[in-house]
Amino acid sequence: MTESQGSHRNTGPVPGGAQDPKQSTYLVLSILCTVLFCIPFGIVAIVKSSQISKLLAQGDRAGAHAAAQSAKKWLIWGVILGLISFVIYFAAIA
């Protein structure tokens, strides 16, 4: 297979249970979201992001991608809600 045919493309299960290097787990960002911004949304993001590695180890790339998208969604909403809360708090004390 030549490089022009996309020899670097991984379409099957991850061999040996190794993680897909292109798939982010969002675990560190989820923990930071929990500590700094919004505890409930951050906890859900941590749970979703911890499922990603397990699904990749099982070879379920579609499930891992869905879990990553869900973790990313909860992470973004947690940060947004946290920032809105900070703005309201500092506006109230000013």
Beta strands, then each sheet from edge to edge (+ up, - down):
end
